[in-house]
Amino acid sequence: MKRIRALQQKKFRKETGLFVVEGVKTVQELVHSGIEIESIYSTESFDFLNGLAPESVFLIKENELARISGLSTPNRILAVAKIPKQPSIDWNCSLIIVLDGINDPGNLGTIIRSAKWFGVNTIVCSEDCVDAFDRKVVQSTMGALFHVNVQYKSLIPFIEDCKRNGFVVIGAAMNGESMYHLSRPVKTALVIGSESHGISESVLKCCDQLLTIPNNESQQRVESLNAGVATSIILSELTRPI
């Protein structure tokens, strides 16, 4: 139990190469994803566990699950799995999401989930972004994390690689051109900045273009949209059939 609770810490996840998945739907998605599972702890039997090695599945009591769960209300099942090795960047794809300083687990989870929905397979995060295998991130992706290539890199060299491979780098910013007036490039690297500060100055200078989500001027303006919502709206436009 102590070992599983320790996986809430990024340092321990890095040392062990393990992460935790909770909830029936998310664990079921994990089982079907092909990611290597070390162990599963469940308060009841589930049919989707039948193909796993019996010695890796443990039936436990609800109070025992509560002691190892990171949720305020534990959801019947918890899995410990190996963090998968991510494939190389697919430079032949048409859209890559680049995240600069996203710190909120819920926002990163929403972005990963939206990426999967809109068919975007690659997300590259700056090294100061929240860990994609943080329990809150894993929970909020609802299994999308297991199907999206999420990598952590120094952004300036990565953006230079994007440009060398024919990508136009477009940053989301309040002072950008309306996304509805933007001529969509064949290959786009979409940069989304942090919740509080937006895109950092050094990364902003690397962007070829800036876009914004126009608001309804007849309504009272809110200060901004959060990073997860903004990314979802922009992806809807960038992946819309022409």
C-alpha positions in Angstrom: 0.0 0.0 0.0 2.8 2.4 0.8 4.5 1.7 -2.5 1.3 2.4 -4.5 0.6 5.6 -2.6 4.1 6.7 -3.3 3.3 6.7 -7.0 1.4 9.9 -6.5 4.8 11.5 -6.5 6.5 12.2 -9.9 9.9 11.4 -8.4 8.7 7.8 -7.5 7.0 7.3 -10.9 10.2 8.2 -12.6 12.3 5.9 -10.4 10.0 2.9 -10.9 8.6 3.6 -14.4 5.1 2.9 -13.0 1.9 4.9 -12.8 -1.6 4.4 -11.3 -5.0 4.2 -13.2 -8.3 4.3 -11.3 -11.9 3.7 -12.2 -13.7 1.0 -14.1 -13.9 2.7 -17.5 -10.3 3.9 -17.5 -8.8 0.6 -16.3 -10.9 -1.2 -19.0 -9.4 1.1 -21.6 -5.9 0.4 -20.1 -6.4 -3.3 -20.4 -7.5 -3.0 -24.1 -4.6 -0.6 -24.9 -1.9 -3.2 -24.7 0.1 -1.2 -22.1 1.9 -3.6 -19.7 0.1 -3.9 -16.5 1.9 -4.9 -13.3 -1.1 -5.4 -11.0 -4.7 -4.7 -10.5 -6.6 -4.3 -7.2 -10.4 -4.6 -7.4 -13.3 -4.9 -5.0 -15.2 -7.2 -7.4 -14.6 -9.3 -10.5 -14.9 -7.8 -14.0 -15.1 -9.7 -17.3 -12.5 -7.5 -19.0 -9.9 -8.8 -16.5 -10.3 -12.4 -17.6 -7.4 -12.3 -20.1 -4.9 -11.2 -17.5 -2.6 -13.5 -15.5 -4.5 -14.5 -12.4 -1.5 -13.7 -10.2 -1.6 -10.0 -11.2 -5.2 -9.5 -10.1 -6.0 -9.1 -6.4 -9.5 -8.9 -4.9 -9.4 -6.5 -1.9 -11.9 -4.9 0.4 -13.4 -1.4 -0.1 -11.5 0.0 2.9 -8.2 -1.3 1.5 -8.9 0.3 -1.9 -9.6 3.6 -0.1 -6.2 3.4 1.5 -4.3 3.2 -1.8 -6.7 5.4 -3.9 -5.9 9.0 -4.8 -9.6 9.7 -5.3 -11.9 11.1 -2.6 -14.4 8.5 -3.6 -12.6 5.3 -4.8 -14.1 3.7 -7.9 -14.0 -0.1 -7.3 -10.7 -0.8 -9.2 -7.1 0.4 -9.4 -4.3 -0.7 -11.7 -0.5 -0.2 -11.6 1.0 -0.1 -15.1 4.3 0.5 -16.7 4.8 3.9 -18.3 5.0 3.2 -22.0 7.9 4.2 -24.2 6.7 6.8 -26.6 7.3 6.4 -30.3 9.3 8.9 -32.4 7.6 12.0 -33.7 5.6 11.3 -36.8 6.7 14.2 -39.1 4.2 13.1 -41.7 1.2 14.1 -39.6 -0.7 17.3 -40.3 -1.2 18.6 -36.8 1.0 18.6 -33.6 0.0 20.2 -30.3 2.8 22.0 -28.4 2.1 22.9 -24.8 4.1 25.6 -23.0 3.9 25.5 -19.2 0.6 23.9 -18.7 0.5 23.3 -14.9 -3.1 22.3 -14.2 -3.7 18.5 -14.4 -7.3 19.0 -15.4 -6.3 21.2 -18.4 -3.7 18.8 -19.6 -6.2 15.9 -19.2 -8.8 17.8 -21.3 -6.2 18.6 -24.0 -5.2 15.0 -24.3 -8.8 13.9 -24.4 -9.7 16.5 -27.0 -6.6 15.5 -29.1 -7.8 11.9 -29.2 -11.3 13.1 -30.2 -10.1 15.2 -33.1 -7.6 12.7 -34.3 -4.4 14.4 -33.2 -1.8 11.8 -32.1 1.1 13.9 -31.0 1.4 16.3 -28.0 4.8 17.8 -27.1 5.0 19.5 -23.7 7.6 21.8 -22.3 9.7 20.3 -19.5 7.8 22.4 -16.9 4.4 21.1 -17.8 2.5 18.9 -15.3 3.4 15.2 -15.7 1.0 13.4 -18.0 1.1 10.3 -15.7 0.0 12.3 -12.7 -3.1 10.5 -11.2 -5.4 13.6 -11.8 -4.2 13.8 -15.4 -4.7 10.1 -16.1 -8.2 10.3 -14.5 -9.3 13.3 -16.5 -8.2 11.8 -19.9 -10.6 8.9 -19.5 -8.2 6.5 -21.3 -7.3 8.9 -24.1 -3.7 9.1 -22.7 -3.2 5.5 -23.7 -3.6 6.3 -27.4 -1.8 9.7 -27.7 1.9 10.2 -28.0 2.8 12.7 -25.2 6.4 13.7 -25.0 8.4 16.3 -23.0 11.1 18.4 -24.7 12.9 21.7 -24.7 10.5 23.7 -26.9 12.8 26.0 -28.9 14.8 23.1 -30.5 11.6 21.2 -31.0 9.9 24.1 -32.8 13.0 24.5 -35.0 12.6 20.8 -35.9 9.0 21.4 -36.7 9.9 24.1 -39.1 12.6 22.0 -40.8 9.9 19.4 -41.3 7.5 21.8 -43.1 5.3 22.8 -40.1 3.9 26.3 -39.7 4.0 27.2 -36.0 0.8 28.9 -34.9 0.5 30.3 -31.3 -2.8 30.9 -29.5 -2.8 34.5 -28.1 -5.3 37.2 -27.3 -3.8 39.5 -29.9 -3.8 37.0 -32.7 -5.8 36.9 -35.9 -9.3 35.4 -35.7 -9.0 31.6 -36.2 -11.9 31.8 -38.6 -9.9 34.0 -41.0 -6.7 32.0 -40.8 -5.5 30.2 -43.9 -4.9 26.7 -42.7 -1.4 25.3 -43.4 -1.0 21.8 -44.7 1.1 21.0 -41.5 0.5 22.9 -38.3 2.2 23.0 -34.9 -0.3 24.6 -32.6 1.2 26.2 -29.5 -0.9 26.7 -26.3 0.5 28.7 -23.4 0.2 28.4 -19.7 -3.1 29.1 -17.9 -1.8 32.3 -16.2 0.9 33.7 -18.4 0.1 32.4 -21.9 3.0 31.5 -24.3 6.4 32.4 -22.9 8.2 35.2 -24.7 11.0 33.0 -26.1 8.5 30.6 -27.6 6.2 33.4 -28.8 9.1 34.8 -30.9 9.4 31.4 -32.7 5.8 31.4 -33.8 5.1 32.1 -37.5 1.5 33.3 -36.8 -0.8 34.0 -33.9 -4.5 33.2 -33.7 -7.2 34.0 -31.3 -10.7 32.7 -30.5 -13.0 35.7 -31.2 -15.6 36.4 -28.5 -19.2 37.6 -28.9 -18.7 41.4 -28.6 -22.4 41.9 -27.7 -21.8 39.9 -24.5 -19.8 40.9 -21.5 -16.3 39.6 -21.9 -14.7 37.2 -19.6 -10.9 37.6 -19.0 -10.0 34.5 -21.0 -10.8 30.8 -21.6 -8.8 28.1 -19.8 -6.2 26.2 -21.8 -8.2 23.0 -22.1 -11.4 24.7 -23.4 -9.4 27.0 -25.7 -7.5 24.0 -27.2 -10.7 22.1 -27.8 -12.3 25.0 -29.7 -9.2 25.6 -31.8 -8.9 21.9 -32.7 -12.5 21.9 -33.8 -11.7 24.6 -36.3 -8.4 23.3 -37.4 -9.7 19.8 -38.1 -12.9 20.9 -39.7 -13.3 19.6 -43.3 -12.7 22.4 -45.8 
